[in-house]
């Protein structure tokens, strides 16, 4: 039997996981599409997309790791008030 997962945590996992897929797709796809006919602008945009992706990925992964902790303590806080 799977452990119970808070529904909002499950939705958040789906959201952040989709974000990872989107960022990685952009990091790979945008430079490939732009560098088929490279100009100075295309090179700058390609580098910017890759740099932003490298900055964004650790942030998304950090949010994914925080989810169980966030909802576990949210539930514990509600029980202690009763």
HTML snippet that shows the backbone in 3Dmol.js (N, CA, C, O; Angstrom):
<script src="https://3Dmol.org/build/3Dmol-min.js"></script>
<div id="view" style="width:600px;height:400px;position:relative"></div>
<script>
const pdb = `
ATOM      1  N   UNK A   1       0.839  -1.180   0.000  1.00  0.00           N
ATOM      2  CA  UNK A   1       0.000   0.000   0.000  1.00  0.00           C
ATOM      3  C   UNK A   1       0.888   1.248   0.000  1.00  0.00           C
ATOM      4  O   UNK A   1       1.857   1.333   0.754  1.00  0.00           O
ATOM      5  N   UNK A   2       0.546   2.203  -0.847  1.00  0.00           N
ATOM      6  CA  UNK A   2       1.314   3.439  -0.925  1.00  0.00           C
ATOM      7  C   UNK A   2       1.007   4.321   0.286  1.00  0.00           C
ATOM      8  O   UNK A   2      -0.112   4.305   0.799  1.00  0.00           O
ATOM      9  N   UNK A   3       1.996   5.087   0.741  1.00  0.00           N
ATOM     10  CA  UNK A   3       1.706   6.028   1.824  1.00  0.00           C
ATOM     11  C   UNK A   3       0.798   7.152   1.322  1.00  0.00           C
ATOM     12  O   UNK A   3       0.816   7.514   0.146  1.00  0.00           O
ATOM     13  N   UNK A   4       0.007   7.691   2.245  1.00  0.00           N
ATOM     14  CA  UNK A   4      -0.918   8.759   1.883  1.00  0.00           C
ATOM     15  C   UNK A   4      -0.127  10.017   1.570  1.00  0.00           C
ATOM     16  O   UNK A   4       0.802  10.373   2.295  1.00  0.00           O
ATOM     17  N   UNK A   5      -0.499  10.691   0.484  1.00  0.00           N
ATOM     18  CA  UNK A   5       0.140  11.942   0.092  1.00  0.00           C
ATOM     19  C   UNK A   5      -0.935  13.019   0.062  1.00  0.00           C
ATOM     20  O   UNK A   5      -2.004  12.832  -0.519  1.00  0.00           O
ATOM     21  N   UNK A   6      -0.642  14.134   0.688  1.00  0.00           N
ATOM     22  CA  UNK A   6      -1.564  15.266   0.711  1.00  0.00           C
ATOM     23  C   UNK A   6      -1.904  15.648  -0.733  1.00  0.00           C
ATOM     24  O   UNK A   6      -0.996  15.768  -1.555  1.00  0.00           O
ATOM     25  N   UNK A   7      -3.194  15.843  -1.067  1.00  0.00           N
ATOM     26  CA  UNK A   7      -3.576  16.141  -2.459  1.00  0.00           C
ATOM     27  C   UNK A   7      -2.885  17.383  -3.027  1.00  0.00           C
ATOM     28  O   UNK A   7      -2.517  17.412  -4.201  1.00  0.00           O
ATOM     29  N   UNK A   8      -2.713  18.396  -2.195  1.00  0.00           N
ATOM     30  CA  UNK A   8      -2.047  19.602  -2.682  1.00  0.00           C
ATOM     31  C   UNK A   8      -0.567  19.326  -2.946  1.00  0.00           C
ATOM     32  O   UNK A   8       0.015  19.881  -3.878  1.00  0.00           O
ATOM     33  N   UNK A   9       0.037  18.469  -2.124  1.00  0.00           N
ATOM     34  CA  UNK A   9       1.428  18.085  -2.370  1.00  0.00           C
ATOM     35  C   UNK A   9       1.543  17.336  -3.695  1.00  0.00           C
ATOM     36  O   UNK A   9       2.488  17.554  -4.452  1.00  0.00           O
ATOM     37  N   UNK A  10       0.591  16.460  -3.974  1.00  0.00           N
ATOM     38  CA  UNK A  10       0.606  15.711  -5.228  1.00  0.00           C
ATOM     39  C   UNK A  10       0.494  16.653  -6.429  1.00  0.00           C
ATOM     40  O   UNK A  10       1.222  16.502  -7.410  1.00  0.00           O
ATOM     41  N   UNK A  11      -0.417  17.622  -6.349  1.00  0.00           N
ATOM     42  CA  UNK A  11      -0.545  18.603  -7.432  1.00  0.00           C
ATOM     43  C   UNK A  11       0.732  19.417  -7.582  1.00  0.00           C
ATOM     44  O   UNK A  11       1.152  19.718  -8.699  1.00  0.00           O
ATOM     45  N   UNK A  12       1.348  19.771  -6.464  1.00  0.00           N
ATOM     46  CA  UNK A  12       2.597  20.537  -6.520  1.00  0.00           C
ATOM     47  C   UNK A  12       3.719  19.718  -7.135  1.00  0.00           C
ATOM     48  O   UNK A  12       4.538  20.249  -7.885  1.00  0.00           O
ATOM     49  N   UNK A  13       3.762  18.430  -6.822  1.00  0.00           N
ATOM     50  CA  UNK A  13       4.781  17.564  -7.433  1.00  0.00           C
ATOM     51  C   UNK A  13       4.621  17.522  -8.945  1.00  0.00           C
ATOM     52  O   UNK A  13       5.602  17.596  -9.684  1.00  0.00           O
ATOM     53  N   UNK A  14       3.381  17.404  -9.400  1.00  0.00           N
ATOM     54  CA  UNK A  14       3.113  17.376 -10.838  1.00  0.00           C
ATOM     55  C   UNK A  14       3.531  18.707 -11.466  1.00  0.00           C
ATOM     56  O   UNK A  14       4.148  18.728 -12.531  1.00  0.00           O
ATOM     57  N   UNK A  15       3.195  19.810 -10.805  1.00  0.00           N
ATOM     58  CA  UNK A  15       3.526  21.143 -11.320  1.00  0.00           C
ATOM     59  C   UNK A  15       5.033  21.325 -11.450  1.00  0.00           C
ATOM     60  O   UNK A  15       5.521  21.730 -12.505  1.00  0.00           O
ATOM     61  N   UNK A  16       5.778  21.025 -10.377  1.00  0.00           N
ATOM     62  CA  UNK A  16       7.229  21.229 -10.406  1.00  0.00           C
ATOM     63  C   UNK A  16       7.908  20.234 -11.342  1.00  0.00           C
ATOM     64  O   UNK A  16       8.895  20.581 -11.990  1.00  0.00           O
ATOM     65  N   UNK A  17       7.405  19.010 -11.427  1.00  0.00           N
ATOM     66  CA  UNK A  17       7.993  18.032 -12.350  1.00  0.00           C
ATOM     67  C   UNK A  17       7.785  18.465 -13.800  1.00  0.00           C
ATOM     68  O   UNK A  17       8.671  18.296 -14.639  1.00  0.00           O
ATOM     69  N   UNK A  18       6.619  19.019 -14.086  1.00  0.00           N
ATOM     70  CA  UNK A  18       6.363  19.551 -15.418  1.00  0.00           C
ATOM     71  C   UNK A  18       7.297  20.726 -15.709  1.00  0.00           C
ATOM     72  O   UNK A  18       7.742  20.914 -16.841  1.00  0.00           O
ATOM     73  N   UNK A  19       7.583  21.508 -14.678  1.00  0.00           N
ATOM     74  CA  UNK A  19       8.529  22.612 -14.831  1.00  0.00           C
ATOM     75  C   UNK A  19       9.909  22.132 -15.218  1.00  0.00           C
ATOM     76  O   UNK A  19      10.572  22.745 -16.054  1.00  0.00           O
ATOM     77  N   UNK A  20      10.350  21.028 -14.611  1.00  0.00           N
ATOM     78  CA  UNK A  20      11.656  20.465 -14.957  1.00  0.00           C
ATOM     79  C   UNK A  20      11.673  20.052 -16.425  1.00  0.00           C
ATOM     80  O   UNK A  20      12.626  20.343 -17.147  1.00  0.00           O
ATOM     81  N   UNK A  21      10.623  19.379 -16.857  1.00  0.00           N
ATOM     82  CA  UNK A  21      10.546  18.943 -18.258  1.00  0.00           C
ATOM     83  C   UNK A  21      10.558  20.153 -19.192  1.00  0.00           C
ATOM     84  O   UNK A  21      11.233  20.134 -20.221  1.00  0.00           O
ATOM     85  N   UNK A  22       9.828  21.190 -18.844  1.00  0.00           N
ATOM     86  CA  UNK A  22       9.786  22.388 -19.678  1.00  0.00           C
ATOM     87  C   UNK A  22      11.125  23.099 -19.757  1.00  0.00           C
ATOM     88  O   UNK A  22      11.539  23.537 -20.831  1.00  0.00           O
ATOM     89  N   UNK A  23      11.802  23.216 -18.619  1.00  0.00           N
ATOM     90  CA  UNK A  23      13.099  23.905 -18.606  1.00  0.00           C
ATOM     91  C   UNK A  23      14.132  23.125 -19.404  1.00  0.00           C
ATOM     92  O   UNK A  23      14.879  23.704 -20.192  1.00  0.00           O
ATOM     93  N   UNK A  24      14.176  21.814 -19.203  1.00  0.00           N
ATOM     94  CA  UNK A  24      15.148  20.999 -19.943  1.00  0.00           C
ATOM     95  C   UNK A  24      14.839  21.031 -21.438  1.00  0.00           C
ATOM     96  O   UNK A  24      15.753  21.109 -22.259  1.00  0.00           O
ATOM     97  N   UNK A  25      13.567  20.971 -21.792  1.00  0.00           N
ATOM     98  CA  UNK A  25      13.195  21.047 -23.212  1.00  0.00           C
ATOM     99  C   UNK A  25      13.620  22.378 -23.819  1.00  0.00           C
ATOM    100  O   UNK A  25      14.127  22.422 -24.940  1.00  0.00           O
ATOM    101  N   UNK A  26      13.412  23.462 -23.075  1.00  0.00           N
ATOM    102  CA  UNK A  26      13.818  24.776 -23.575  1.00  0.00           C
ATOM    103  C   UNK A  26      15.334  24.879 -23.687  1.00  0.00           C
ATOM    104  O   UNK A  26      15.852  25.458 -24.642  1.00  0.00           O
ATOM    105  N   UNK A  27      16.046  24.316 -22.711  1.00  0.00           N
ATOM    106  CA  UNK A  27      17.513  24.374 -22.743  1.00  0.00           C
ATOM    107  C   UNK A  27      18.080  23.615 -23.934  1.00  0.00           C
ATOM    108  O   UNK A  27      19.136  23.975 -24.455  1.00  0.00           O
ATOM    109  N   UNK A  28      17.401  22.587 -24.360  1.00  0.00           N
ATOM    110  CA  UNK A  28      17.881  21.797 -25.496  1.00  0.00           C
ATOM    111  C   UNK A  28      17.297  22.318 -26.808  1.00  0.00           C
ATOM    112  O   UNK A  28      18.018  22.487 -27.791  1.00  0.00           O
ATOM    113  N   UNK A  29      15.991  22.570 -26.817  1.00  0.00           N
ATOM    114  CA  UNK A  29      15.300  22.902 -28.064  1.00  0.00           C
ATOM    115  C   UNK A  29      15.568  24.284 -28.608  1.00  0.00           C
ATOM    116  O   UNK A  29      15.787  24.446 -29.809  1.00  0.00           O
ATOM    117  N   UNK A  30      15.555  25.291 -27.739  1.00  0.00           N
ATOM    118  CA  UNK A  30      15.734  26.664 -28.223  1.00  0.00           C
ATOM    119  C   UNK A  30      17.097  26.858 -28.883  1.00  0.00           C
ATOM    120  O   UNK A  30      17.158  27.394 -29.990  1.00  0.00           O
ATOM    121  N   UNK A  31      18.197  26.439 -28.241  1.00  0.00           N
ATOM    122  CA  UNK A  31      19.485  26.600 -28.944  1.00  0.00           C
ATOM    123  C   UNK A  31      19.560  25.829 -30.263  1.00  0.00           C
ATOM    124  O   UNK A  31      20.133  26.317 -31.238  1.00  0.00           O
ATOM    125  N   UNK A  32      18.989  24.638 -30.292  1.00  0.00           N
ATOM    126  CA  UNK A  32      19.021  23.868 -31.544  1.00  0.00           C
ATOM    127  C   UNK A  32      18.276  24.617 -32.646  1.00  0.00           C
ATOM    128  O   UNK A  32      18.768  24.727 -33.770  1.00  0.00           O
ATOM    129  N   UNK A  33      17.098  25.127 -32.324  1.00  0.00           N
ATOM    130  CA  UNK A  33      16.318  25.844 -33.337  1.00  0.00           C
ATOM    131  C   UNK A  33      16.983  27.153 -33.762  1.00  0.00           C
ATOM    132  O   UNK A  33      16.998  27.492 -34.945  1.00  0.00           O
ATOM    133  N   UNK A  34      17.529  27.883 -32.793  1.00  0.00           N
ATOM    134  CA  UNK A  34      18.124  29.176 -33.130  1.00  0.00           C
ATOM    135  C   UNK A  34      19.472  29.052 -33.826  1.00  0.00           C
ATOM    136  O   UNK A  34      19.817  29.887 -34.662  1.00  0.00           O
ATOM    137  N   UNK A  35      20.232  28.022 -33.491  1.00  0.00           N
ATOM    138  CA  UNK A  35      21.576  27.917 -34.047  1.00  0.00           C
ATOM    139  C   UNK A  35      21.615  27.197 -35.394  1.00  0.00           C
ATOM    140  O   UNK A  35      22.694  26.934 -35.925  1.00  0.00           O
ATOM    141  N   UNK A  36      20.456  26.881 -35.942  1.00  0.00           N
ATOM    142  CA  UNK A  36      20.433  26.326 -37.298  1.00  0.00           C
ATOM    143  C   UNK A  36      20.890  27.377 -38.297  1.00  0.00           C
ATOM    144  O   UNK A  36      21.571  27.062 -39.272  1.00  0.00           O
ATOM    145  N   UNK A  37      20.511  28.628 -38.051  1.00  0.00           N
ATOM    146  CA  UNK A  37      20.964  29.762 -38.855  1.00  0.00           C
ATOM    147  C   UNK A  37      21.503  30.808 -37.881  1.00  0.00           C
ATOM    148  O   UNK A  37      20.811  31.778 -37.573  1.00  0.00           O
ATOM    149  N   UNK A  38      22.724  30.621 -37.395  1.00  0.00           N
ATOM    150  CA  UNK A  38      23.211  31.485 -36.319  1.00  0.00           C
ATOM    151  C   UNK A  38      23.470  32.927 -36.752  1.00  0.00           C
ATOM    152  O   UNK A  38      24.106  33.197 -37.771  1.00  0.00           O
ATOM    153  N   UNK A  39      22.963  33.816 -35.953  1.00  0.00           N
ATOM    154  CA  UNK A  39      23.313  35.231 -36.038  1.00  0.00           C
ATOM    155  C   UNK A  39      23.771  35.621 -34.639  1.00  0.00           C
ATOM    156  O   UNK A  39      23.693  34.815 -33.712  1.00  0.00           O
ATOM    157  N   UNK A  40      24.238  36.827 -34.487  1.00  0.00           N
ATOM    158  CA  UNK A  40      24.706  37.253 -33.174  1.00  0.00           C
ATOM    159  C   UNK A  40      23.558  37.233 -32.163  1.00  0.00           C
ATOM    160  O   UNK A  40      23.748  36.819 -31.020  1.00  0.00           O
ATOM    161  N   UNK A  41      22.389  37.669 -32.570  1.00  0.00           N
ATOM    162  CA  UNK A  41      21.233  37.659 -31.672  1.00  0.00           C
ATOM    163  C   UNK A  41      20.849  36.239 -31.264  1.00  0.00           C
ATOM    164  O   UNK A  41      20.542  35.986 -30.099  1.00  0.00           O
ATOM    165  N   UNK A  42      20.868  35.326 -32.211  1.00  0.00           N
ATOM    166  CA  UNK A  42      20.503  33.942 -31.908  1.00  0.00           C
ATOM    167  C   UNK A  42      21.482  33.313 -30.924  1.00  0.00           C
ATOM    168  O   UNK A  42      21.074  32.569 -30.032  1.00  0.00           O
ATOM    169  N   UNK A  43      22.754  33.603 -31.078  1.00  0.00           N
ATOM    170  CA  UNK A  43      23.757  33.055 -30.160  1.00  0.00           C
ATOM    171  C   UNK A  43      23.542  33.606 -28.754  1.00  0.00           C
ATOM    172  O   UNK A  43      23.612  32.862 -27.777  1.00  0.00           O
ATOM    173  N   UNK A  44      23.283  34.901 -28.650  1.00  0.00           N
ATOM    174  CA  UNK A  44      23.057  35.524 -27.339  1.00  0.00           C
ATOM    175  C   UNK A  44      21.812  34.945 -26.680  1.00  0.00           C
ATOM    176  O   UNK A  44      21.830  34.628 -25.491  1.00  0.00           O
ATOM    177  N   UNK A  45      20.749  34.807 -27.429  1.00  0.00           N
ATOM    178  CA  UNK A  45      19.510  34.247 -26.879  1.00  0.00           C
ATOM    179  C   UNK A  45      19.724  32.799 -26.459  1.00  0.00           C
ATOM    180  O   UNK A  45      19.238  32.391 -25.404  1.00  0.00           O
ATOM    181  N   UNK A  46      20.431  32.024 -27.249  1.00  0.00           N
ATOM    182  CA  UNK A  46      20.693  30.621 -26.915  1.00  0.00           C
ATOM    183  C   UNK A  46      21.488  30.501 -25.625  1.00  0.00           C
ATOM    184  O   UNK A  46      21.170  29.679 -24.766  1.00  0.00           O
ATOM    185  N   UNK A  47      22.515  31.317 -25.491  1.00  0.00           N
ATOM    186  CA  UNK A  47      23.322  31.292 -24.263  1.00  0.00           C
ATOM    187  C   UNK A  47      22.475  31.726 -23.069  1.00  0.00           C
ATOM    188  O   UNK A  47      22.571  31.135 -21.993  1.00  0.00           O
ATOM    189  N   UNK A  48      21.646  32.752 -23.253  1.00  0.00           N
ATOM    190  CA  UNK A  48      20.796  33.227 -22.163  1.00  0.00           C
ATOM    191  C   UNK A  48      19.809  32.151 -21.716  1.00  0.00           C
ATOM    192  O   UNK A  48      19.586  31.976 -20.518  1.00  0.00           O
ATOM    193  N   UNK A  49      19.224  31.438 -22.658  1.00  0.00           N
ATOM    194  CA  UNK A  49      18.271  30.374 -22.308  1.00  0.00           C
ATOM    195  C   UNK A  49      18.963  29.275 -21.516  1.00  0.00           C
ATOM    196  O   UNK A  49      18.416  28.783 -20.529  1.00  0.00           O
ATOM    197  N   UNK A  50      20.145  28.889 -21.934  1.00  0.00           N
ATOM    198  CA  UNK A  50      20.870  27.826 -21.232  1.00  0.00           C
ATOM    199  C   UNK A  50      21.268  28.290 -19.834  1.00  0.00           C
ATOM    200  O   UNK A  50      21.142  27.528 -18.876  1.00  0.00           O
ATOM    201  N   UNK A  51      21.738  29.513 -19.702  1.00  0.00           N
ATOM    202  CA  UNK A  51      22.128  30.032 -18.382  1.00  0.00           C
ATOM    203  C   UNK A  51      20.916  30.122 -17.461  1.00  0.00           C
ATOM    204  O   UNK A  51      20.993  29.720 -16.300  1.00  0.00           O
ATOM    205  N   UNK A  52      19.806  30.640 -17.961  1.00  0.00           N
ATOM    206  CA  UNK A  52      18.591  30.706 -17.143  1.00  0.00           C
ATOM    207  C   UNK A  52      18.107  29.313 -16.747  1.00  0.00           C
ATOM    208  O   UNK A  52      17.627  29.117 -15.630  1.00  0.00           O
ATOM    209  N   UNK A  53      18.229  28.363 -17.641  1.00  0.00           N
ATOM    210  CA  UNK A  53      17.848  26.990 -17.316  1.00  0.00           C
ATOM    211  C   UNK A  53      18.724  26.401 -16.229  1.00  0.00           C
ATOM    212  O   UNK A  53      18.234  25.717 -15.331  1.00  0.00           O
ATOM    213  N   UNK A  54      20.032  26.668 -16.310  1.00  0.00           N
ATOM    214  CA  UNK A  54      20.953  26.156 -15.292  1.00  0.00           C
ATOM    215  C   UNK A  54      20.655  26.786 -13.935  1.00  0.00           C
ATOM    216  O   UNK A  54      20.811  26.132 -12.904  1.00  0.00           O
ATOM    217  N   UNK A  55      20.232  28.038 -13.925  1.00  0.00           N
ATOM    218  CA  UNK A  55      19.869  28.696 -12.666  1.00  0.00           C
ATOM    219  C   UNK A  55      18.534  28.173 -12.151  1.00  0.00           C
ATOM    220  O   UNK A  55      18.364  27.999 -10.944  1.00  0.00           O
ATOM    221  N   UNK A  56      17.594  27.923 -13.041  1.00  0.00           N
ATOM    222  CA  UNK A  56      16.241  27.532 -12.650  1.00  0.00           C
ATOM    223  C   UNK A  56      16.144  26.090 -12.163  1.00  0.00           C
ATOM    224  O   UNK A  56      15.392  25.811 -11.230  1.00  0.00           O
ATOM    225  N   UNK A  57      16.879  25.180 -12.765  1.00  0.00           N
ATOM    226  CA  UNK A  57      16.767  23.763 -12.392  1.00  0.00           C
ATOM    227  C   UNK A  57      17.036  23.497 -10.910  1.00  0.00           C
ATOM    228  O   UNK A  57      16.238  22.799 -10.284  1.00  0.00           O
ATOM    229  N   UNK A  58      18.110  24.011 -10.318  1.00  0.00           N
ATOM    230  CA  UNK A  58      18.309  23.757  -8.884  1.00  0.00           C
ATOM    231  C   UNK A  58      17.197  24.341  -8.018  1.00  0.00           C
ATOM    232  O   UNK A  58      16.853  23.777  -6.980  1.00  0.00           O
ATOM    233  N   UNK A  59      16.636  25.469  -8.445  1.00  0.00           N
ATOM    234  CA  UNK A  59      15.533  26.058  -7.680  1.00  0.00           C
ATOM    235  C   UNK A  59      14.300  25.157  -7.712  1.00  0.00           C
ATOM    236  O   UNK A  59      13.635  24.975  -6.692  1.00  0.00           O
ATOM    237  N   UNK A  60      14.001  24.601  -8.868  1.00  0.00           N
ATOM    238  CA  UNK A  60      12.853  23.698  -8.988  1.00  0.00           C
ATOM    239  C   UNK A  60      13.091  22.432  -8.173  1.00  0.00           C
ATOM    240  O   UNK A  60      12.187  21.958  -7.486  1.00  0.00           O
ATOM    241  N   UNK A  61      14.289  21.888  -8.243  1.00  0.00           N
ATOM    242  CA  UNK A  61      14.599  20.672  -7.486  1.00  0.00           C
ATOM    243  C   UNK A  61      14.503  20.945  -5.991  1.00  0.00           C
ATOM    244  O   UNK A  61      14.021  20.101  -5.235  1.00  0.00           O
ATOM    245  N   UNK A  62      14.960  22.119  -5.561  1.00  0.00           N
ATOM    246  CA  UNK A  62      14.851  22.477  -4.143  1.00  0.00           C
ATOM    247  C   UNK A  62      13.387  22.541  -3.709  1.00  0.00           C
ATOM    248  O   UNK A  62      13.042  22.067  -2.627  1.00  0.00           O
ATOM    249  N   UNK A  63      12.530  23.118  -4.540  1.00  0.00           N
ATOM    250  CA  UNK A  63      11.102  23.182  -4.211  1.00  0.00           C
ATOM    251  C   UNK A  63      10.489  21.784  -4.123  1.00  0.00           C
ATOM    252  O   UNK A  63       9.673  21.519  -3.240  1.00  0.00           O
ATOM    253  N   UNK A  64      10.876  20.898  -5.024  1.00  0.00           N
ATOM    254  CA  UNK A  64      10.365  19.524  -4.971  1.00  0.00           C
ATOM    255  C   UNK A  64      10.775  18.839  -3.673  1.00  0.00           C
ATOM    256  O   UNK A  64       9.980  18.106  -3.085  1.00  0.00           O
ATOM    257  N   UNK A  65      11.987  19.064  -3.225  1.00  0.00           N
ATOM    258  CA  UNK A  65      12.454  18.435  -1.988  1.00  0.00           C
ATOM    259  C   UNK A  65      11.781  19.021  -0.761  1.00  0.00           C
ATOM    260  O   UNK A  65      11.664  18.335   0.254  1.00  0.00           O
ATOM    261  N   UNK A  66      11.336  20.267  -0.821  1.00  0.00           N
ATOM    262  CA  UNK A  66      10.681  20.908   0.319  1.00  0.00           C
ATOM    263  C   UNK A  66       9.236  20.446   0.520  1.00  0.00           C
ATOM    264  O   UNK A  66       8.702  20.555   1.623  1.00  0.00           O
ATOM    265  N   UNK A  67       8.608  19.939  -0.521  1.00  0.00           N
ATOM    266  CA  UNK A  67       7.174  19.650  -0.449  1.00  0.00           C
ATOM    267  C   UNK A  67       6.783  18.723   0.694  1.00  0.00           C
ATOM    268  O   UNK A  67       5.903  19.086   1.473  1.00  0.00           O
ATOM    269  N   UNK A  68       7.392  17.539   0.839  1.00  0.00           N
ATOM    270  CA  UNK A  68       6.957  16.657   1.926  1.00  0.00           C
ATOM    271  C   UNK A  68       7.135  17.313   3.293  1.00  0.00           C
ATOM    272  O   UNK A  68       6.282  17.158   4.166  1.00  0.00           O
ATOM    273  N   UNK A  69       8.222  18.036   3.487  1.00  0.00           N
ATOM    274  CA  UNK A  69       8.480  18.705   4.756  1.00  0.00           C
ATOM    275  C   UNK A  69       7.408  19.756   5.029  1.00  0.00           C
ATOM    276  O   UNK A  69       6.899  19.855   6.145  1.00  0.00           O
ATOM    277  N   UNK A  70       7.071  20.535   4.013  1.00  0.00           N
ATOM    278  CA  UNK A  70       6.094  21.607   4.159  1.00  0.00           C
ATOM    279  C   UNK A  70       4.729  21.061   4.570  1.00  0.00           C
ATOM    280  O   UNK A  70       4.106  21.591   5.490  1.00  0.00           O
ATOM    281  N   UNK A  71       4.260  20.021   3.908  1.00  0.00           N
ATOM    282  CA  UNK A  71       2.929  19.506   4.210  1.00  0.00           C
ATOM    283  C   UNK A  71       2.920  18.657   5.474  1.00  0.00           C
ATOM    284  O   UNK A  71       1.894  18.595   6.152  1.00  0.00           O
ATOM    285  N   UNK A  72       4.018  18.007   5.812  1.00  0.00           N
ATOM    286  CA  UNK A  72       4.084  17.217   7.038  1.00  0.00           C
ATOM    287  C   UNK A  72       3.919  18.138   8.242  1.00  0.00           C
ATOM    288  O   UNK A  72       3.156  17.824   9.155  1.00  0.00           O
ATOM    289  N   UNK A  73       4.618  19.263   8.260  1.00  0.00           N
ATOM    290  CA  UNK A  73       4.538  20.160   9.401  1.00  0.00           C
ATOM    291  C   UNK A  73       3.265  20.981   9.393  1.00  0.00           C
ATOM    292  O   UNK A  73       2.809  21.419  10.450  1.00  0.00           O
ATOM    293  N   UNK A  74       2.685  21.199   8.227  1.00  0.00           N
ATOM    294  CA  UNK A  74       1.403  21.887   8.171  1.00  0.00           C
ATOM    295  C   UNK A  74       0.339  21.038   8.854  1.00  0.00           C
ATOM    296  O   UNK A  74      -0.466  21.558   9.627  1.00  0.00           O
ATOM    297  N   UNK A  75       0.329  19.738   8.576  1.00  0.00           N
ATOM    298  CA  UNK A  75      -0.633  18.830   9.202  1.00  0.00           C
ATOM    299  C   UNK A  75      -0.382  18.725  10.705  1.00  0.00           C
ATOM    300  O   UNK A  75      -1.334  18.708  11.485  1.00  0.00           O
ATOM    301  N   UNK A  76       0.886  18.653  11.126  1.00  0.00           N
ATOM    302  CA  UNK A  76       1.210  18.530  12.546  1.00  0.00           C
ATOM    303  C   UNK A  76       0.773  19.785  13.293  1.00  0.00           C
ATOM    304  O   UNK A  76       0.312  19.693  14.430  1.00  0.00           O
ATOM    305  N   UNK A  77       0.910  20.941  12.679  1.00  0.00           N
ATOM    306  CA  UNK A  77       0.504  22.188  13.315  1.00  0.00           C
ATOM    307  C   UNK A  77      -0.996  22.257  13.520  1.00  0.00           C
ATOM    308  O   UNK A  77      -1.453  22.793  14.529  1.00  0.00           O
ATOM    309  N   UNK A  78      -1.764  21.732  12.597  1.00  0.00           N
ATOM    310  CA  UNK A  78      -3.222  21.739  12.729  1.00  0.00           C
ATOM    311  C   UNK A  78      -3.675  20.814  13.845  1.00  0.00           C
ATOM    312  O   UNK A  78      -4.623  21.137  14.560  1.00  0.00           O
ATOM    313  N   UNK A  79      -3.014  19.663  14.011  1.00  0.00           N
ATOM    314  CA  UNK A  79      -3.403  18.718  15.049  1.00  0.00           C
ATOM    315  C   UNK A  79      -3.109  19.260  16.438  1.00  0.00           C
ATOM    316  O   UNK A  79      -3.867  18.990  17.370  1.00  0.00           O
ATOM    317  N   UNK A  80      -2.038  20.011  16.603  1.00  0.00           N
ATOM    318  CA  UNK A  80      -1.659  20.489  17.926  1.00  0.00           C
ATOM    319  C   UNK A  80      -2.582  21.600  18.415  1.00  0.00           C
ATOM    320  O   UNK A  80      -2.642  21.849  19.619  1.00  0.00           O
ATOM    321  N   UNK A  81      -3.305  22.277  17.518  1.00  0.00           N
ATOM    322  CA  UNK A  81      -4.207  23.353  17.924  1.00  0.00           C
ATOM    323  C   UNK A  81      -5.498  22.826  18.536  1.00  0.00           C
ATOM    324  O   UNK A  81      -6.194  23.565  19.232  1.00  0.00           O
ATOM    325  N   UNK A  82      -5.824  21.588  18.294  1.00  0.00           N
ATOM    326  CA  UNK A  82      -7.106  21.049  18.761  1.00  0.00           C
ATOM    327  C   UNK A  82      -7.090  20.741  20.218  1.00  0.00           C
ATOM    328  O   UNK A  82      -8.093  20.281  20.763  1.00  0.00           O
TER     329      UNK A  82
END
`;
const viewer = $3Dmol.createViewer("view");
viewer.addModel(pdb, "pdb");
viewer.setStyle({}, {cartoon: {color: "spectrum"}});
viewer.zoomTo();
viewer.render();
</script>
